């Protein structure tokens, strides 16, 4: 399982541990990923994602999964999230 957020594409970053003596050693900063289930009001069902905490705050800020997917860039979404976005767009267009 990759350490990448399915909603924002956020992945591991690299940097340095810096000691008091200013010695530097490489390290990785991993995203805070959570397994979550998000509900779509348009489709009337829920979807499971592996998303970062920052992405979950953004979903809440934008007003839910449907509004988040409407503004999300296709390049940032995973394959499963992209399919959900297309389904939501299709359901909104027909309604």
SEZALO-912797 format. One record per atom (N, C-alpha, C, O): residue number from 1; residue in one letter; chain; atom name; z, y, x. Coordinates in steps of 0.1 Angstrom, whole numbers, always signed. Each point is the difference from the previous one (the first is absolute). Layout:
BEGIN
nr=NUM; rest=a; kette=A; atom=CA; z=Z; y=Y; x=X .
...
//
This chain:
BEGIN
nr=1; rest=x; kette=A; atom=N; z=+0; y=-12; x=+8 .
nr=1; rest=x; kette=A; atom=CA; z=+0; y=+12; x=-8 .
nr=1; rest=x; kette=A; atom=C; z=+0; y=+12; x=+9 .
nr=1; rest=x; kette=A; atom=O; z=+9; y=+2; x=+9 .
nr=2; rest=x; kette=A; atom=N; z=-19; y=+7; x=-11 .
nr=2; rest=x; kette=A; atom=CA; z=-1; y=+12; x=+8 .
nr=2; rest=x; kette=A; atom=C; z=+11; y=+10; x=-4 .
nr=2; rest=x; kette=A; atom=O; z=+4; y=+1; x=-11 .
nr=3; rest=x; kette=A; atom=N; z=+0; y=+7; x=+21 .
nr=3; rest=x; kette=A; atom=CA; z=+10; y=+11; x=-3 .
nr=3; rest=x; kette=A; atom=C; z=-8; y=+12; x=-3 .
nr=3; rest=x; kette=A; atom=O; z=+1; y=+10; x=+7 .
nr=4; rest=x; kette=A; atom=N; z=-7; y=-10; x=-19 .
nr=4; rest=x; kette=A; atom=CA; z=-8; y=+12; x=-4 .
nr=4; rest=x; kette=A; atom=C; z=+2; y=+2; x=-15 .
nr=4; rest=x; kette=A; atom=O; z=+0; y=-9; x=-8 .
nr=5; rest=x; kette=A; atom=N; z=+2; y=+21; x=+4 .
nr=5; rest=x; kette=A; atom=CA; z=+3; y=+4; x=-14 .
nr=5; rest=x; kette=A; atom=C; z=-14; y=-2; x=-7 .
nr=5; rest=x; kette=A; atom=O; z=-10; y=+5; x=+4 .
nr=6; rest=x; kette=A; atom=N; z=+11; y=-11; x=-16 .
nr=6; rest=x; kette=A; atom=CA; z=-12; y=-3; x=-7 .
nr=6; rest=x; kette=A; atom=C; z=-5; y=+13; x=-8 .
nr=6; rest=x; kette=A; atom=O; z=-12; y=+0; x=-4 .
nr=7; rest=x; kette=A; atom=N; z=+21; y=+9; x=+2 .
nr=7; rest=x; kette=A; atom=CA; z=-4; y=+12; x=-8 .
nr=7; rest=x; kette=A; atom=C; z=-4; y=+12; x=+9 .
nr=7; rest=x; kette=A; atom=O; z=-8; y=+8; x=-4 .
nr=8; rest=x; kette=A; atom=N; z=+14; y=-6; x=+16 .
nr=8; rest=x; kette=A; atom=CA; z=-3; y=+11; x=+8 .
nr=8; rest=x; kette=A; atom=C; z=-7; y=-3; x=+13 .
nr=8; rest=x; kette=A; atom=O; z=-5; y=+8; x=+7 .
nr=9; rest=x; kette=A; atom=N; z=+6; y=-21; x=-3 .
nr=9; rest=x; kette=A; atom=CA; z=-6; y=-4; x=+13 .
nr=9; rest=x; kette=A; atom=C; z=+9; y=+3; x=+12 .
nr=9; rest=x; kette=A; atom=O; z=-5; y=-2; x=+11 .
nr=10; rest=x; kette=A; atom=N; z=+17; y=+6; x=-14 .
nr=10; rest=x; kette=A; atom=CA; z=+9; y=+3; x=+11 .
nr=10; rest=x; kette=A; atom=C; z=+4; y=-13; x=+8 .
nr=10; rest=x; kette=A; atom=O; z=+3; y=-10; x=-6 .
nr=11; rest=x; kette=A; atom=N; z=-4; y=+10; x=+19 .
nr=11; rest=x; kette=A; atom=CA; z=+2; y=-11; x=+8 .
nr=11; rest=x; kette=A; atom=C; z=+9; y=+3; x=+12 .
nr=11; rest=x; kette=A; atom=O; z=+6; y=+11; x=+0 .
nr=12; rest=x; kette=A; atom=N; z=-4; y=-20; x=+9 .
nr=12; rest=x; kette=A; atom=CA; z=+9; y=+2; x=+11 .
nr=12; rest=x; kette=A; atom=C; z=-5; y=+11; x=+10 .
nr=12; rest=x; kette=A; atom=O; z=-12; y=+1; x=+2 .
nr=13; rest=x; kette=A; atom=N; z=+21; y=+7; x=+3 .
nr=13; rest=x; kette=A; atom=CA; z=-3; y=+10; x=+10 .
nr=13; rest=x; kette=A; atom=C; z=+7; y=-4; x=+13 .
nr=13; rest=x; kette=A; atom=O; z=+10; y=-8; x=+0 .
nr=14; rest=x; kette=A; atom=N; z=-15; y=+13; x=+11 .
nr=14; rest=x; kette=A; atom=CA; z=+7; y=-3; x=+13 .
nr=14; rest=x; kette=A; atom=C; z=+6; y=+13; x=+6 .
nr=14; rest=x; kette=A; atom=O; z=-4; y=+11; x=-3 .
nr=15; rest=x; kette=A; atom=N; z=+14; y=-13; x=+11 .
nr=15; rest=x; kette=A; atom=CA; z=+7; y=+11; x=+7 .
nr=15; rest=x; kette=A; atom=C; z=+8; y=-5; x=+11 .
nr=15; rest=x; kette=A; atom=O; z=-3; y=-11; x=+5 .
nr=16; rest=x; kette=A; atom=N; z=+13; y=+18; x=-1 .
nr=16; rest=x; kette=A; atom=CA; z=+8; y=-3; x=+11 .
nr=16; rest=x; kette=A; atom=C; z=+15; y=+0; x=-4 .
nr=16; rest=x; kette=A; atom=O; z=+4; y=+9; x=-8 .
nr=17; rest=x; kette=A; atom=N; z=+4; y=-19; x=+13 .
nr=17; rest=x; kette=A; atom=CA; z=+14; y=+2; x=+1 .
nr=17; rest=x; kette=A; atom=C; z=+3; y=+8; x=+12 .
nr=17; rest=x; kette=A; atom=O; z=-5; y=-3; x=+11 .
nr=18; rest=x; kette=A; atom=N; z=+13; y=+13; x=-12 .
nr=18; rest=x; kette=A; atom=CA; z=+4; y=+9; x=+11 .
nr=18; rest=x; kette=A; atom=C; z=+15; y=-1; x=+3 .
nr=18; rest=x; kette=A; atom=O; z=+8; y=+4; x=-9 .
nr=19; rest=x; kette=A; atom=N; z=-5; y=-9; x=+20 .
nr=19; rest=x; kette=A; atom=CA; z=+15; y=-1; x=+4 .
nr=19; rest=x; kette=A; atom=C; z=+6; y=+13; x=+4 .
nr=19; rest=x; kette=A; atom=O; z=-7; y=+10; x=+2 .
nr=20; rest=x; kette=A; atom=N; z=+20; y=-10; x=+0 .
nr=20; rest=x; kette=A; atom=CA; z=+7; y=+11; x=+5 .
nr=20; rest=x; kette=A; atom=C; z=-6; y=+4; x=+14 .
nr=20; rest=x; kette=A; atom=O; z=+0; y=+12; x=+4 .
nr=21; rest=x; kette=A; atom=N; z=-4; y=-22; x=+4 .
nr=21; rest=x; kette=A; atom=CA; z=-5; y=+3; x=+13 .
nr=21; rest=x; kette=A; atom=C; z=-15; y=+3; x=+0 .
nr=21; rest=x; kette=A; atom=O; z=-7; y=+1; x=+10 .
nr=22; rest=x; kette=A; atom=N; z=+1; y=+1; x=-23 .
nr=22; rest=x; kette=A; atom=CA; z=-14; y=+4; x=-2 .
nr=22; rest=x; kette=A; atom=C; z=-9; y=-11; x=+4 .
nr=22; rest=x; kette=A; atom=O; z=-12; y=+2; x=+3 .
nr=23; rest=x; kette=A; atom=N; z=+17; y=-15; x=-3 .
nr=23; rest=x; kette=A; atom=CA; z=-10; y=-11; x=+1 .
nr=23; rest=x; kette=A; atom=C; z=-7; y=-3; x=-13 .
nr=23; rest=x; kette=A; atom=O; z=+6; y=+2; x=-11 .
nr=24; rest=x; kette=A; atom=N; z=-19; y=-5; x=+12 .
nr=24; rest=x; kette=A; atom=CA; z=-7; y=-2; x=-12 .
nr=24; rest=x; kette=A; atom=C; z=-6; y=-14; x=-1 .
nr=24; rest=x; kette=A; atom=O; z=-5; y=-5; x=+9 .
nr=25; rest=x; kette=A; atom=N; z=+8; y=-1; x=-21 .
nr=25; rest=x; kette=A; atom=CA; z=-6; y=-14; x=-2 .
nr=25; rest=x; kette=A; atom=C; z=-7; y=+1; x=-14 .
nr=25; rest=x; kette=A; atom=O; z=+5; y=+6; x=-9 .
nr=26; rest=x; kette=A; atom=N; z=-16; y=-14; x=+9 .
nr=26; rest=x; kette=A; atom=CA; z=-8; y=+0; x=-13 .
nr=26; rest=x; kette=A; atom=C; z=+8; y=-6; x=-11 .
nr=26; rest=x; kette=A; atom=O; z=+8; y=-9; x=+2 .
nr=27; rest=x; kette=A; atom=N; z=-11; y=+14; x=-14 .
nr=27; rest=x; kette=A; atom=CA; z=+6; y=-6; x=-12 .
nr=27; rest=x; kette=A; atom=C; z=-10; y=+2; x=-12 .
nr=27; rest=x; kette=A; atom=O; z=-9; y=+8; x=+1 .
nr=28; rest=x; kette=A; atom=N; z=+12; y=-14; x=-12 .
nr=28; rest=x; kette=A; atom=CA; z=-8; y=+1; x=-12 .
nr=28; rest=x; kette=A; atom=C; z=+9; y=+6; x=-11 .
nr=28; rest=x; kette=A; atom=O; z=+12; y=-4; x=-2 .
nr=29; rest=x; kette=A; atom=N; z=-18; y=+13; x=-6 .
nr=29; rest=x; kette=A; atom=CA; z=+7; y=+5; x=-12 .
nr=29; rest=x; kette=A; atom=C; z=-7; y=-6; x=-12 .
nr=29; rest=x; kette=A; atom=O; z=-12; y=+2; x=-3 .
nr=30; rest=x; kette=A; atom=N; z=+19; y=-11; x=-4 .
nr=30; rest=x; kette=A; atom=CA; z=-6; y=-8; x=-11 .
nr=30; rest=x; kette=A; atom=C; z=+3; y=+8; x=-13 .
nr=30; rest=x; kette=A; atom=O; z=+10; y=+6; x=-2 .
nr=31; rest=x; kette=A; atom=N; z=-20; y=-7; x=-7 .
nr=31; rest=x; kette=A; atom=CA; z=+2; y=+7; x=-13 .
nr=31; rest=x; kette=A; atom=C; z=+10; y=-8; x=-8 .
nr=31; rest=x; kette=A; atom=O; z=+2; y=-12; x=+1 .
nr=32; rest=x; kette=A; atom=N; z=+5; y=+19; x=-10 .
nr=32; rest=x; kette=A; atom=CA; z=+11; y=-6; x=-9 .
nr=32; rest=x; kette=A; atom=C; z=-7; y=-6; x=-12 .
nr=32; rest=x; kette=A; atom=O; z=-1; y=+7; x=-10 .
nr=33; rest=x; kette=A; atom=N; z=-4; y=-19; x=+11 .
nr=33; rest=x; kette=A; atom=CA; z=-7; y=-7; x=-10 .
nr=33; rest=x; kette=A; atom=C; z=+9; y=-7; x=-10 .
nr=33; rest=x; kette=A; atom=O; z=+10; y=-7; x=+4 .
nr=34; rest=x; kette=A; atom=N; z=-13; y=+8; x=-17 .
nr=34; rest=x; kette=A; atom=CA; z=+7; y=-7; x=-10 .
nr=34; rest=x; kette=A; atom=C; z=-10; y=-8; x=-9 .
nr=34; rest=x; kette=A; atom=O; z=-11; y=+5; x=-2 .
nr=35; rest=x; kette=A; atom=N; z=+16; y=-16; x=-3 .
nr=35; rest=x; kette=A; atom=CA; z=-8; y=-7; x=-10 .
nr=35; rest=x; kette=A; atom=C; z=+4; y=+6; x=-14 .
nr=35; rest=x; kette=A; atom=O; z=+11; y=-1; x=-4 .
nr=36; rest=x; kette=A; atom=N; z=-21; y=+7; x=-3 .
nr=36; rest=x; kette=A; atom=CA; z=+3; y=+7; x=-12 .
nr=36; rest=x; kette=A; atom=C; z=-10; y=-5; x=-11 .
nr=36; rest=x; kette=A; atom=O; z=-11; y=-4; x=+3 .
nr=37; rest=x; kette=A; atom=N; z=+15; y=+6; x=-16 .
nr=37; rest=x; kette=A; atom=CA; z=-8; y=-3; x=-11 .
nr=37; rest=x; kette=A; atom=C; z=-1; y=+14; x=-7 .
nr=37; rest=x; kette=A; atom=O; z=+9; y=+6; x=-5 .
nr=38; rest=x; kette=A; atom=N; z=-22; y=-2; x=+3 .
nr=38; rest=x; kette=A; atom=CA; z=-3; y=+13; x=-6 .
nr=38; rest=x; kette=A; atom=C; z=-7; y=-2; x=-13 .
nr=38; rest=x; kette=A; atom=O; z=-9; y=-9; x=-1 .
nr=39; rest=x; kette=A; atom=N; z=+13; y=+16; x=-10 .
nr=39; rest=x; kette=A; atom=CA; z=-6; y=-1; x=-13 .
nr=39; rest=x; kette=A; atom=C; z=-11; y=+10; x=-2 .
nr=39; rest=x; kette=A; atom=O; z=+1; y=+12; x=+3 .
nr=40; rest=x; kette=A; atom=N; z=-12; y=-17; x=-9 .
nr=40; rest=x; kette=A; atom=CA; z=-11; y=+9; x=-4 .
nr=40; rest=x; kette=A; atom=C; z=+0; y=+2; x=-15 .
nr=40; rest=x; kette=A; atom=O; z=+0; y=-10; x=-8 .
nr=41; rest=x; kette=A; atom=N; z=+1; y=+23; x=+3 .
nr=41; rest=x; kette=A; atom=CA; z=+1; y=+2; x=-14 .
nr=41; rest=x; kette=A; atom=C; z=-14; y=-2; x=-6 .
nr=41; rest=x; kette=A; atom=O; z=-1; y=-4; x=-12 .
nr=42; rest=x; kette=A; atom=N; z=-10; y=+7; x=+19 .
nr=42; rest=x; kette=A; atom=CA; z=-13; y=-1; x=-6 .
nr=42; rest=x; kette=A; atom=C; z=-4; y=-14; x=-2 .
nr=42; rest=x; kette=A; atom=O; z=-5; y=-4; x=-10 .
nr=43; rest=x; kette=A; atom=N; z=+8; y=-5; x=+20 .
nr=43; rest=x; kette=A; atom=CA; z=-4; y=-14; x=-1 .
nr=43; rest=x; kette=A; atom=C; z=+11; y=-8; x=-8 .
nr=43; rest=x; kette=A; atom=O; z=-3; y=-11; x=-5 .
nr=44; rest=x; kette=A; atom=N; z=+15; y=+16; x=+5 .
nr=44; rest=x; kette=A; atom=CA; z=+11; y=-7; x=-7 .
nr=44; rest=x; kette=A; atom=C; z=+5; y=-12; x=+7 .
nr=44; rest=x; kette=A; atom=O; z=+5; y=-9; x=-6 .
nr=45; rest=x; kette=A; atom=N; z=-6; y=+9; x=+19 .
nr=45; rest=x; kette=A; atom=CA; z=+5; y=-11; x=+8 .
nr=45; rest=x; kette=A; atom=C; z=+6; y=+5; x=+14 .
nr=45; rest=x; kette=A; atom=O; z=-2; y=+11; x=+3 .
nr=46; rest=x; kette=A; atom=N; z=+8; y=-20; x=+4 .
nr=46; rest=x; kette=A; atom=CA; z=+6; y=+4; x=+13 .
nr=46; rest=x; kette=A; atom=C; z=-7; y=-7; x=+11 .
nr=46; rest=x; kette=A; atom=O; z=-7; y=-10; x=-1 .
nr=47; rest=x; kette=A; atom=N; z=+8; y=+16; x=+13 .
nr=47; rest=x; kette=A; atom=CA; z=-6; y=-5; x=+12 .
nr=47; rest=x; kette=A; atom=C; z=+10; y=+0; x=+11 .
nr=47; rest=x; kette=A; atom=O; z=+8; y=+9; x=+1 .
nr=48; rest=x; kette=A; atom=N; z=-9; y=-19; x=+8 .
nr=48; rest=x; kette=A; atom=CA; z=+9; y=-1; x=+12 .
nr=48; rest=x; kette=A; atom=C; z=-7; y=+6; x=+12 .
nr=48; rest=x; kette=A; atom=O; z=-12; y=-3; x=+3 .
nr=49; rest=x; kette=A; atom=N; z=+19; y=+11; x=+4 .
nr=49; rest=x; kette=A; atom=CA; z=-5; y=+6; x=+13 .
nr=49; rest=x; kette=A; atom=C; z=+10; y=-1; x=+10 .
nr=49; rest=x; kette=A; atom=O; z=+12; y=-1; x=-2 .
nr=50; rest=x; kette=A; atom=N; z=-16; y=+2; x=+15 .
nr=50; rest=x; kette=A; atom=CA; z=+9; y=+2; x=+11 .
nr=50; rest=x; kette=A; atom=C; z=-2; y=+14; x=+5 .
nr=50; rest=x; kette=A; atom=O; z=-10; y=+4; x=+7 .
nr=51; rest=x; kette=A; atom=N; z=+19; y=+5; x=-11 .
nr=51; rest=x; kette=A; atom=CA; z=-2; y=+14; x=+2 .
nr=51; rest=x; kette=A; atom=C; z=+12; y=+6; x=+8 .
nr=51; rest=x; kette=A; atom=O; z=+11; y=-5; x=+0 .
nr=52; rest=x; kette=A; atom=N; z=-14; y=+16; x=+6 .
nr=52; rest=x; kette=A; atom=CA; z=+10; y=+7; x=+8 .
nr=52; rest=x; kette=A; atom=C; z=+9; y=+9; x=-10 .
nr=52; rest=x; kette=A; atom=O; z=-5; y=+3; x=-11 .
nr=53; rest=x; kette=A; atom=N; z=+16; y=+0; x=+16 .
nr=53; rest=x; kette=A; atom=CA; z=+9; y=+9; x=-8 .
nr=53; rest=x; kette=A; atom=C; z=-6; y=+13; x=-3 .
nr=53; rest=x; kette=A; atom=O; z=+2; y=+6; x=-11 .
nr=54; rest=x; kette=A; atom=N; z=-9; y=+0; x=+21 .
nr=54; rest=x; kette=A; atom=CA; z=-7; y=+12; x=-2 .
nr=54; rest=x; kette=A; atom=C; z=-10; y=+0; x=-11 .
nr=54; rest=x; kette=A; atom=O; z=-2; y=+9; x=-7 .
nr=55; rest=x; kette=A; atom=N; z=-5; y=-21; x=+7 .
nr=55; rest=x; kette=A; atom=CA; z=-11; y=-1; x=-11 .
nr=55; rest=x; kette=A; atom=C; z=+7; y=-1; x=-13 .
nr=55; rest=x; kette=A; atom=O; z=-6; y=+5; x=-10 .
nr=56; rest=x; kette=A; atom=N; z=+17; y=-12; x=+9 .
nr=56; rest=x; kette=A; atom=CA; z=+7; y=-1; x=-13 .
nr=56; rest=x; kette=A; atom=C; z=+5; y=+14; x=-5 .
nr=56; rest=x; kette=A; atom=O; z=-1; y=+3; x=-12 .
nr=57; rest=x; kette=A; atom=N; z=+5; y=+5; x=+21 .
nr=57; rest=x; kette=A; atom=CA; z=+4; y=+14; x=-4 .
nr=57; rest=x; kette=A; atom=C; z=-12; y=+8; x=-5 .
nr=57; rest=x; kette=A; atom=O; z=+1; y=+8; x=-9 .
nr=58; rest=x; kette=A; atom=N; z=-12; y=-10; x=+16 .
nr=58; rest=x; kette=A; atom=CA; z=-13; y=+6; x=-4 .
nr=58; rest=x; kette=A; atom=C; z=-4; y=-4; x=-14 .
nr=58; rest=x; kette=A; atom=O; z=-5; y=+8; x=-8 .
nr=59; rest=x; kette=A; atom=N; z=+6; y=-21; x=+5 .
nr=59; rest=x; kette=A; atom=CA; z=-4; y=-6; x=-13 .
nr=59; rest=x; kette=A; atom=C; z=+9; y=+7; x=-11 .
nr=59; rest=x; kette=A; atom=O; z=-5; y=+4; x=-10 .
nr=60; rest=x; kette=A; atom=N; z=+18; y=-3; x=+13 .
nr=60; rest=x; kette=A; atom=CA; z=+9; y=+7; x=-10 .
nr=60; rest=x; kette=A; atom=C; z=-4; y=+14; x=-1 .
nr=60; rest=x; kette=A; atom=O; z=+0; y=+6; x=-12 .
nr=61; rest=x; kette=A; atom=N; z=-3; y=+1; x=+23 .
nr=61; rest=x; kette=A; atom=CA; z=-3; y=+14; x=-1 .
nr=61; rest=x; kette=A; atom=C; z=-13; y=+3; x=-8 .
nr=61; rest=x; kette=A; atom=O; z=+0; y=+10; x=-7 .
nr=62; rest=x; kette=A; atom=N; z=-10; y=-18; x=+9 .
nr=62; rest=x; kette=A; atom=CA; z=-12; y=+2; x=-8 .
nr=62; rest=x; kette=A; atom=C; z=+0; y=-5; x=-14 .
nr=62; rest=x; kette=A; atom=O; z=-9; y=+3; x=-8 .
nr=63; rest=x; kette=A; atom=N; z=+20; y=-10; x=+4 .
nr=63; rest=x; kette=A; atom=CA; z=+1; y=-3; x=-14 .
nr=63; rest=x; kette=A; atom=C; z=-3; y=-14; x=-3 .
nr=63; rest=x; kette=A; atom=O; z=-4; y=-3; x=-12 .
nr=64; rest=x; kette=A; atom=N; z=+5; y=-7; x=+21 .
nr=64; rest=x; kette=A; atom=CA; z=-3; y=-14; x=-3 .
nr=64; rest=x; kette=A; atom=C; z=-12; y=-5; x=+8 .
nr=64; rest=x; kette=A; atom=O; z=-7; y=+7; x=+7 .
nr=65; rest=x; kette=A; atom=N; z=+5; y=-20; x=-9 .
nr=65; rest=x; kette=A; atom=CA; z=-10; y=-7; x=+7 .
nr=65; rest=x; kette=A; atom=C; z=-14; y=+5; x=-4 .
nr=65; rest=x; kette=A; atom=O; z=-9; y=+1; x=+9 .
nr=66; rest=x; kette=A; atom=N; z=+6; y=+1; x=-21 .
nr=66; rest=x; kette=A; atom=CA; z=-13; y=+5; x=-5 .
nr=66; rest=x; kette=A; atom=C; z=-4; y=+13; x=+6 .
nr=66; rest=x; kette=A; atom=O; z=-11; y=+2; x=+5 .
nr=67; rest=x; kette=A; atom=N; z=+20; y=+8; x=-5 .
nr=67; rest=x; kette=A; atom=CA; z=-3; y=+13; x=+6 .
nr=67; rest=x; kette=A; atom=C; z=-1; y=-1; x=+15 .
nr=67; rest=x; kette=A; atom=O; z=-8; y=+7; x=+6 .
nr=68; rest=x; kette=A; atom=N; z=+16; y=-16; x=+1 .
nr=68; rest=x; kette=A; atom=CA; z=-1; y=-1; x=+14 .
nr=68; rest=x; kette=A; atom=C; z=-14; y=-6; x=+4 .
nr=68; rest=x; kette=A; atom=O; z=-6; y=+5; x=+9 .
nr=69; rest=x; kette=A; atom=N; z=+2; y=-15; x=-16 .
nr=69; rest=x; kette=A; atom=CA; z=-13; y=-7; x=+3 .
nr=69; rest=x; kette=A; atom=C; z=-12; y=+9; x=-3 .
nr=69; rest=x; kette=A; atom=O; z=-10; y=-1; x=+7 .
nr=70; rest=x; kette=A; atom=N; z=+12; y=+11; x=-16 .
nr=70; rest=x; kette=A; atom=CA; z=-11; y=+9; x=-3 .
nr=70; rest=x; kette=A; atom=C; z=-3; y=+9; x=+12 .
nr=70; rest=x; kette=A; atom=O; z=-11; y=+4; x=+2 .
nr=71; rest=x; kette=A; atom=N; z=+22; y=+0; x=+5 .
nr=71; rest=x; kette=A; atom=CA; z=-2; y=+9; x=+12 .
nr=71; rest=x; kette=A; atom=C; z=-1; y=-7; x=+13 .
nr=71; rest=x; kette=A; atom=O; z=-3; y=+6; x=+10 .
nr=72; rest=x; kette=A; atom=N; z=+6; y=-19; x=-10 .
nr=72; rest=x; kette=A; atom=CA; z=+0; y=-8; x=+13 .
nr=72; rest=x; kette=A; atom=C; z=-14; y=-1; x=+6 .
nr=72; rest=x; kette=A; atom=O; z=-10; y=-2; x=-7 .
nr=73; rest=x; kette=A; atom=N; z=+9; y=+3; x=+20 .
nr=73; rest=x; kette=A; atom=CA; z=-13; y=-2; x=+7 .
nr=73; rest=x; kette=A; atom=C; z=-2; y=-15; x=+2 .
nr=73; rest=x; kette=A; atom=O; z=+9; y=-8; x=+3 .
nr=74; rest=x; kette=A; atom=N; z=-22; y=+4; x=-5 .
nr=74; rest=x; kette=A; atom=CA; z=-4; y=-14; x=+0 .
nr=74; rest=x; kette=A; atom=C; z=+3; y=-6; x=+14 .
nr=74; rest=x; kette=A; atom=O; z=+3; y=-12; x=+1 .
nr=75; rest=x; kette=A; atom=N; z=-5; y=+20; x=+10 .
nr=75; rest=x; kette=A; atom=CA; z=+2; y=-5; x=+13 .
nr=75; rest=x; kette=A; atom=C; z=+14; y=-4; x=+3 .
nr=75; rest=x; kette=A; atom=O; z=+2; y=-8; x=+9 .
nr=76; rest=x; kette=A; atom=N; z=+8; y=+14; x=-15 .
nr=76; rest=x; kette=A; atom=CA; z=+14; y=-2; x=+3 .
nr=76; rest=x; kette=A; atom=C; z=+5; y=-13; x=-8 .
nr=76; rest=x; kette=A; atom=O; z=+10; y=-6; x=+4 .
nr=77; rest=x; kette=A; atom=N; z=-16; y=+3; x=-15 .
nr=77; rest=x; kette=A; atom=CA; z=+5; y=-11; x=-8 .
nr=77; rest=x; kette=A; atom=C; z=-4; y=-14; x=+5 .
nr=77; rest=x; kette=A; atom=O; z=-11; y=-1; x=+6 .
nr=78; rest=x; kette=A; atom=N; z=+19; y=-9; x=-9 .
nr=78; rest=x; kette=A; atom=CA; z=-3; y=-14; x=+4 .
nr=78; rest=x; kette=A; atom=C; z=-11; y=-5; x=-10 .
nr=78; rest=x; kette=A; atom=O; z=-3; y=+7; x=-10 .
nr=79; rest=x; kette=A; atom=N; z=-2; y=-19; x=+12 .
nr=79; rest=x; kette=A; atom=CA; z=-10; y=-5; x=-9 .
nr=79; rest=x; kette=A; atom=C; z=+6; y=-3; x=-14 .
nr=79; rest=x; kette=A; atom=O; z=-7; y=+3; x=-10 .
nr=80; rest=x; kette=A; atom=N; z=+19; y=-8; x=+9 .
nr=80; rest=x; kette=A; atom=CA; z=+6; y=-2; x=-13 .
nr=80; rest=x; kette=A; atom=C; z=+3; y=+13; x=-7 .
nr=80; rest=x; kette=A; atom=O; z=-2; y=+1; x=-12 .
nr=81; rest=x; kette=A; atom=N; z=+6; y=+9; x=+19 .
nr=81; rest=x; kette=A; atom=CA; z=+3; y=+13; x=-6 .
nr=81; rest=x; kette=A; atom=C; z=-13; y=+7; x=-4 .
nr=81; rest=x; kette=A; atom=O; z=+0; y=+7; x=-10 .
nr=82; rest=x; kette=A; atom=N; z=-10; y=-9; x=+17 .
nr=82; rest=x; kette=A; atom=CA; z=-13; y=+6; x=-3 .
nr=82; rest=x; kette=A; atom=C; z=-6; y=-6; x=-13 .
nr=82; rest=x; kette=A; atom=O; z=-5; y=+7; x=-9 .
nr=83; rest=x; kette=A; atom=N; z=+8; y=-20; x=+7 .
nr=83; rest=x; kette=A; atom=CA; z=-4; y=-7; x=-13 .
nr=83; rest=x; kette=A; atom=C; z=+8; y=+5; x=-11 .
nr=83; rest=x; kette=A; atom=O; z=-6; y=+3; x=-11 .
nr=84; rest=x; kette=A; atom=N; z=+19; y=+0; x=+13 .
nr=84; rest=x; kette=A; atom=CA; z=+8; y=+5; x=-11 .
nr=84; rest=x; kette=A; atom=C; z=-5; y=+15; x=-3 .
nr=84; rest=x; kette=A; atom=O; z=+0; y=+3; x=-12 .
nr=85; rest=x; kette=A; atom=N; z=-4; y=+4; x=+22 .
nr=85; rest=x; kette=A; atom=CA; z=-4; y=+14; x=-2 .
nr=85; rest=x; kette=A; atom=C; z=-13; y=+0; x=-9 .
nr=85; rest=x; kette=A; atom=O; z=-2; y=+8; x=-9 .
nr=86; rest=x; kette=A; atom=N; z=-7; y=-17; x=+12 .
nr=86; rest=x; kette=A; atom=CA; z=-13; y=-1; x=-7 .
nr=86; rest=x; kette=A; atom=C; z=+3; y=-4; x=-15 .
nr=86; rest=x; kette=A; atom=O; z=-6; y=+5; x=-9 .
nr=87; rest=x; kette=A; atom=N; z=+15; y=-15; x=+7 .
nr=87; rest=x; kette=A; atom=CA; z=+4; y=-4; x=-13 .
nr=87; rest=x; kette=A; atom=C; z=+6; y=+11; x=-8 .
nr=87; rest=x; kette=A; atom=O; z=-4; y=+2; x=-12 .
nr=88; rest=x; kette=A; atom=N; z=+12; y=+6; x=+18 .
nr=88; rest=x; kette=A; atom=CA; z=+6; y=+12; x=-7 .
nr=88; rest=x; kette=A; atom=C; z=-10; y=+10; x=-4 .
nr=88; rest=x; kette=A; atom=O; z=+0; y=+5; x=-11 .
nr=89; rest=x; kette=A; atom=N; z=-9; y=-2; x=+21 .
nr=89; rest=x; kette=A; atom=CA; z=-11; y=+10; x=-3 .
nr=89; rest=x; kette=A; atom=C; z=-9; y=-5; x=-11 .
nr=89; rest=x; kette=A; atom=O; z=-4; y=+8; x=-8 .
nr=90; rest=x; kette=A; atom=N; z=+1; y=-21; x=+8 .
nr=90; rest=x; kette=A; atom=CA; z=-8; y=-5; x=-11 .
nr=90; rest=x; kette=A; atom=C; z=+6; y=+1; x=-14 .
nr=90; rest=x; kette=A; atom=O; z=-6; y=+3; x=-10 .
nr=91; rest=x; kette=A; atom=N; z=+19; y=-6; x=+10 .
nr=91; rest=x; kette=A; atom=CA; z=+8; y=+0; x=-12 .
nr=91; rest=x; kette=A; atom=C; z=+1; y=+15; x=-5 .
nr=91; rest=x; kette=A; atom=O; z=+0; y=+2; x=-13 .
nr=92; rest=x; kette=A; atom=N; z=+2; y=+7; x=+22 .
nr=92; rest=x; kette=A; atom=CA; z=+1; y=+14; x=-4 .
nr=92; rest=x; kette=A; atom=C; z=-13; y=+6; x=-5 .
nr=92; rest=x; kette=A; atom=O; z=+0; y=+8; x=-9 .
nr=93; rest=x; kette=A; atom=N; z=-11; y=-13; x=+15 .
nr=93; rest=x; kette=A; atom=CA; z=-13; y=+5; x=-5 .
nr=93; rest=x; kette=A; atom=C; z=-4; y=-5; x=-13 .
nr=93; rest=x; kette=A; atom=O; z=-6; y=+7; x=-8 .
nr=94; rest=x; kette=A; atom=N; z=+10; y=-20; x=+4 .
nr=94; rest=x; kette=A; atom=CA; z=-3; y=-5; x=-13 .
nr=94; rest=x; kette=A; atom=C; z=+9; y=+4; x=-11 .
nr=94; rest=x; kette=A; atom=O; z=-3; y=+0; x=-12 .
nr=95; rest=x; kette=A; atom=N; z=+15; y=+5; x=+16 .
nr=95; rest=x; kette=A; atom=CA; z=+10; y=+5; x=-10 .
nr=95; rest=x; kette=A; atom=C; z=-2; y=+14; x=-5 .
nr=95; rest=x; kette=A; atom=O; z=+7; y=+5; x=-8 .
//
